[in-house]
Each structure stands twice: as C-alpha cells, then as structure tokens.
Amino acid sequence: MEKITLTGVPETMLQTVFARAQETQRQNHKIVDEKAVELVSRLDYDFSLAKKDKTMSSGVIARTLVLDRMVKQYLHRFPDAVVINLACGLDTRCYRMQGYFHWYNLDLPEVMALREKLLPEEGIITQISFSAMDARWANSIATDGKPVLVIMEGLTMYLAEADVKQIFAIIAAHFPGVTVFVETMTPIVVKTVKEKSIEGSHAKFTWGVKNGKALAALLPEFAFVEEHSLVEGMEVITPVYKIIGKLPFVRNLSNRIVVLAGEGTVK
C-alpha cells in the first residue's frame, strides 16, 4: 500500500481515479478501467469524500466517455501519432488506447514519483516529470515527424489565464501542426459549483472561459475546430440528459472538450 502525502491540485487525481474504479465495478458500468481498480486497491488513502461526491464522479465518467471516444477517433484518422498527456495524474487512457506511435505522460515531479511506483512505464509509454508551464518538458518529446495530439484534461480550471496562455505558447513553439484536446470550465461554474471531494483536497477552481471560440481568441497560434459538451457523456450515464441536454442553459454550463489546431495542422 502506498501512503499518500499529496495535497492541493495534485491530490485531486486520487478522486478521479477512484471515480473510474468505482464505475468499473458497478453492474451496469459505462466505462471499464481495470487499471484504476488496481490502483485504488494499492493506495492508502481515505476515499470517503470521493465515494459520496456524485457530482464529481458523474463529471469524471462523462469526461472519460467523451475523451476516450475523441482520442480513438483521432488515432483512427492519424495512426502512429504521438500523444502528450499534460497533467496526467493517474490517468490510464494510454492503456485503453491502441495505435499510437508513442505516449508521453507528464506531471509535476511529486505526482510522477507516485505514478512511477504504481505504473512503471517503458517502451512506447514515457514518464516526464515537469510542470506543464516549464518549457523544458517539450525538449523531452521526440515526434519523429508524426502527428501530435496534446491532451489537457482536468487542468485549466485550476490555473490562471496567464498560465493557460503560457502552456499553449510552449506547445505552439515546439509542435507545429499540433492538435489539442483541452477541457474547459465556464466562469459561472468556477464561481458557483462546489465539489466536496475536490474541496477536501484543498484545491479550488480558479479559471474558466465561455466557450471554445473564446479560448481560441486568447491564443493567436491556434484556431478553433470544434467542441464537445460533457453532456454527450452524461447522456450515456443518465438517459434523461438526451432531453434536458438540449436546453441551452444545460449545455452552456457543462464543461467542454475544445479542439484547437496549431498552425499547419491537417484538419
């Protein structure tokens, strides 16, 4: 058992991996993440808040459903792509996906120290210990001329706008033609929504943006392609969302996965 000493934003990765493990073990599960089940069984951590936090867990499963589908579609279109997972935490998507050339998981050194104990990776999966705002991480990536996909899941809502811009500037400078899948939260949700398990980790939502076009307007090196509301995932979890999800109010409040293209990206 690994005793957990992480706090703040890094600690939130434990809530998300628990949500995936818990869903996997349900009789009518919507996702299957056996790696998450294995990880939770090896962690010495009090998951009681995460177990009760239905808002957090539903959001995590909806996000997983939407992003898994999007990444599969991307890899089908661009086999042998290089995938860079920023602020990966204990994400296990690299084990659920097939067809990539190389997968890089990146997070803060204290996070990666734990990940390396629990998920020692080698071969076509590489661990990188850097902040996403430290440009040195990009020098550790070998693209070999392959298409590049960057995933930013569960990150921007904990940053400041300047931090988001800095990360995208690093991406643009090192990976021309990149495609980015980035999760965003709306400003009203940042201000009003409270998730007990996240607050229990002493983390706080700090930044949001109205929609994908508003995000692209902040990033001169990137063009808006499309966006997917997490309502698409909620429709799988709770069928009533097929009806209420059509309401603009509901869709506008939901987190989004925004697709942005760097200069020269094949669309």
C-alpha positions as MATLAB code, in Angstrom:
seq = 'MEKITLTGVPETMLQTVFARAQETQRQNHKIVDEKAVELVSRLDYDFSLAKKDKTMSSGVIARTLVLDRMVKQYLHRFPDAVVINLACGLDTRCYRMQGYFHWYNLDLPEVMALREKLLPEEGIITQISFSAMDARWANSIATDGKPVLVIMEGLTMYLAEADVKQIFAIIAAHFPGVTVFVETMTPIVVKTVKEKSIEGSHAKFTWGVKNGKALAALLPEFAFVEEHSLVEGMEVITPVYKIIGKLPFVRNLSNRIVVLAGEGTVK';
ca = [
       0.000    0.000    0.000;
       1.254    3.466   -0.942;
       0.722    6.105    1.739;
      -0.485    9.339    0.119;
       1.032   12.667    1.142;
      -0.101   14.788   -1.815;
      -2.272   17.856   -1.190;
      -3.943   20.558   -3.280;
      -4.444   20.122   -7.014;
      -2.173   17.024   -7.296;
      -4.374   15.267   -4.726;
      -7.426   15.639   -6.979;
      -6.069   12.899   -9.238;
      -6.990   10.435   -6.495;
     -10.640   11.471   -6.666;
     -10.757   10.942  -10.431;
      -9.068    7.536  -10.421;
     -11.466    6.442   -7.658;
     -14.453    7.564   -9.741;
     -13.273    5.438  -12.676;
     -12.600    2.445  -10.425;
     -15.985    2.754   -8.744;
     -17.801    2.972  -12.083;
     -15.902   -0.049  -13.430;
     -17.158   -2.131  -10.510;
     -20.809   -1.192  -10.992;
     -23.059   -3.848  -12.521;
     -24.160   -1.584  -15.379;
     -20.866    0.216  -15.797;
     -20.437    2.758  -18.587;
     -16.647    2.510  -18.697;
     -14.194   -0.261  -17.936;
     -10.901    0.800  -16.339;
      -9.329   -2.202  -14.638;
      -6.091   -0.278  -14.137;
      -7.991    2.237  -11.995;
      -9.396   -0.594   -9.865;
      -5.882   -1.947   -9.392;
      -4.521    1.484   -8.472;
      -7.196    2.217   -5.863;
      -6.540   -1.144   -4.209;
      -2.901   -0.137   -3.730;
      -3.480    3.323   -2.266;
      -3.524    4.045    1.458;
      -5.985    6.931    1.259;
      -9.384    7.902    2.645;
     -11.746    7.898   -0.333;
     -14.869    8.567    1.747;
     -15.456   12.058    0.314;
     -14.958   10.832   -3.253;
     -17.389    7.969   -2.632;
     -20.141   10.439   -1.663;
     -19.391   13.059   -4.330;
     -21.824   12.165   -7.113;
     -21.259   15.478   -8.924;
     -17.546   14.843   -9.219;
     -17.872   11.173  -10.157;
     -20.528   11.776  -12.819;
     -18.392   14.515  -14.353;
     -15.318   12.274  -14.414;
     -17.181    9.417  -16.108;
     -18.826   11.755  -18.631;
     -15.436   13.279  -19.434;
     -13.863    9.845  -19.788;
     -16.573    8.723  -22.202;
     -16.217   11.820  -24.378;
     -12.427   11.966  -24.393;
     -11.956    8.237  -24.939;
     -14.203    8.466  -27.996;
     -12.397   11.534  -29.324;
      -8.915   10.069  -28.838;
      -9.946    6.793  -30.506;
     -11.289    8.732  -33.476;
      -8.106   10.789  -33.720;
      -5.877    7.707  -33.616;
      -8.037    6.019  -36.233;
      -7.529    9.011  -38.505;
      -3.852    9.508  -37.623;
      -2.360    6.116  -36.736;
       1.130    6.236  -35.279;
       0.559    9.683  -33.770;
       2.500   10.971  -30.776;
       0.234   11.668  -27.793;
       1.225   14.021  -24.971;
      -0.913   13.868  -21.843;
      -0.313   17.019  -19.757;
      -1.037   16.900  -16.022;
      -1.705   13.174  -16.375;
      -2.008   12.318  -12.680;
      -3.035    8.664  -12.509;
      -4.771    8.717  -15.862;
      -4.846    5.319  -17.558;
      -6.007    6.242  -21.058;
      -2.703    5.105  -22.549;
      -3.705    1.534  -21.604;
      -7.155    1.827  -23.170;
      -5.974    3.247  -26.495;
      -4.265    1.485  -29.372;
      -2.434    2.581  -32.491;
      -0.271    5.433  -31.208;
       3.439    5.690  -32.010;
       4.432    6.971  -28.571;
       2.551    8.206  -25.492;
       4.076   10.726  -23.083;
       2.590   11.194  -19.610;
       3.670   14.414  -17.914;
       3.024   15.885  -14.476;
       4.733   17.521  -11.505;
       7.702   15.638  -10.011;
       5.836   14.705   -6.810;
       2.980   13.267   -8.882;
       5.254   11.341  -11.201;
       7.197    9.899   -8.279;
       3.974    8.211   -7.146;
       2.951    7.251  -10.674;
       6.314    5.618  -11.347;
       5.860    3.419   -8.269;
       2.355    2.390   -9.228;
       2.640    2.373  -13.021;
       6.237    1.778  -14.090;
       6.155    2.500  -17.801;
       8.612    1.873  -20.607;
       8.745    1.191  -24.325;
       6.183    3.316  -26.147;
       4.985    4.954  -22.912;
       7.264    7.537  -21.293;
       7.016    9.413  -17.977;
       8.136   13.064  -17.800;
       8.469   14.996  -14.530;
       7.877   18.690  -15.189;
       5.265   21.342  -14.701;
       3.316   21.922  -17.915;
       4.386   25.579  -17.597;
       8.089   24.654  -17.700;
       9.192   24.688  -21.352;
      11.870   22.081  -20.685;
       9.313   19.267  -20.903;
       8.875   19.857  -24.614;
      12.550   19.093  -25.213;
      11.957   15.566  -23.884;
       9.476   14.763  -26.658;
      10.576   13.027  -29.845;
       7.892   13.381  -32.526;
       9.796   11.791  -35.426;
       7.666   13.808  -37.818;
       4.472   12.146  -36.611;
       1.163   13.956  -35.990;
       0.990   15.238  -32.419;
      -2.026   15.213  -30.123;
      -1.886   17.044  -26.782;
      -4.495   16.222  -24.137;
      -5.204   18.683  -21.311;
      -7.814   17.076  -19.070;
      -8.818   18.485  -15.690;
      -6.131   21.176  -15.726;
      -7.155   24.624  -16.971;
      -9.788   25.197  -14.276;
      -7.052   25.167  -11.615;
      -4.843   27.731  -13.380;
      -4.785   31.437  -14.140;
      -5.355   32.734  -17.666;
      -1.678   33.668  -17.949;
      -0.711   30.089  -17.084;
      -3.010   28.693  -19.776;
      -1.504   31.049  -22.344;
       1.998   30.025  -21.302;
       1.275   26.328  -21.760;
      -0.185   26.896  -25.211;
       2.800   29.084  -26.169;
       5.123   26.196  -25.259;
       3.048   23.778  -27.307;
       2.964   26.108  -30.327;
       6.717   26.756  -30.192;
       7.683   23.095  -30.168;
       4.961   21.232  -32.056;
       3.843   22.859  -35.312;
       0.696   21.307  -36.691;
      -0.378   20.047  -33.269;
      -3.960   19.188  -32.318;
      -5.031   19.933  -28.738;
      -7.960   18.463  -26.815;
      -8.451   20.745  -23.805;
     -11.112   20.598  -21.126;
     -12.585   23.943  -20.129;
     -14.993   25.109  -17.455;
     -17.301   28.124  -17.724;
     -16.724   31.122  -15.419;
     -20.114   30.711  -13.722;
     -19.310   27.112  -12.790;
     -15.896   28.164  -11.479;
     -17.622   30.638   -9.175;
     -20.608   28.591   -8.043;
     -20.025   24.839   -8.225;
     -18.554   23.112   -5.200;
     -17.357   19.519   -5.288;
     -16.860   18.106   -1.794;
     -14.041   15.754   -2.692;
     -12.143   18.499   -4.542;
     -12.536   20.941   -1.650;
     -11.422   18.167    0.684;
      -8.152   18.135   -1.233;
      -7.800   21.900   -0.590;
      -7.934   22.535   -4.331;
     -10.026   25.295   -5.852;
     -11.404   26.086   -9.285;
      -9.826   29.362  -10.392;
     -10.383   29.984  -14.111;
     -12.960   29.456  -16.788;
     -13.785   30.547  -20.304;
     -17.158   30.945  -22.003;
     -16.560   28.502  -24.858;
     -14.033   27.173  -27.338;
     -14.134   30.200  -29.608;
     -13.460   32.469  -26.640;
     -10.488   30.301  -25.710;
      -9.103   30.394  -29.263;
      -9.396   34.197  -29.220;
      -6.842   34.217  -26.382;
      -4.378   32.029  -28.307;
      -3.106   33.607  -31.547;
      -1.183   30.474  -32.547;
      -4.309   28.285  -32.514;
      -7.555   28.002  -34.436;
     -10.854   26.737  -33.081;
     -12.000   23.486  -34.701;
     -14.926   22.213  -32.636;
     -16.037   21.495  -29.098;
     -17.920   18.715  -27.340;
     -20.047   19.252  -24.262;
     -19.720   16.697  -21.469;
     -23.497   16.455  -21.799;
     -22.626   13.931  -24.534;
     -21.178   11.708  -21.824;
     -23.992   12.403  -19.373;
     -26.458   11.147  -21.997;
     -24.817    7.728  -21.699;
     -24.852    7.776  -17.894;
     -28.321    9.276  -17.383;
     -30.604    8.994  -20.447;
     -32.761   11.945  -19.325;
     -29.872   14.147  -20.485;
     -30.876   13.285  -24.052;
     -33.797   15.614  -23.365;
     -32.554   18.184  -20.844;
     -29.164   18.266  -22.529;
     -30.764   20.029  -25.479;
     -31.544   23.027  -23.290;
     -29.017   25.809  -23.977;
     -28.774   26.531  -20.250;
     -27.653   22.981  -19.505;
     -25.211   22.709  -22.427;
     -23.725   26.135  -21.718;
     -22.971   25.244  -18.105;
     -21.319   21.936  -18.905;
     -17.575   21.523  -19.181;
     -16.346   21.187  -22.750;
     -13.610   19.398  -24.600;
     -12.356   22.023  -27.029;
     -10.414   21.020  -30.124;
      -7.777   23.521  -31.224;
      -5.417   23.273  -34.177;
      -1.939   24.757  -34.355;
      -0.698   26.440  -37.494;
      -0.291   23.934  -40.295;
      -2.480   21.253  -38.700;
      -4.190   18.851  -41.073;
      -7.910   19.212  -40.416;
];
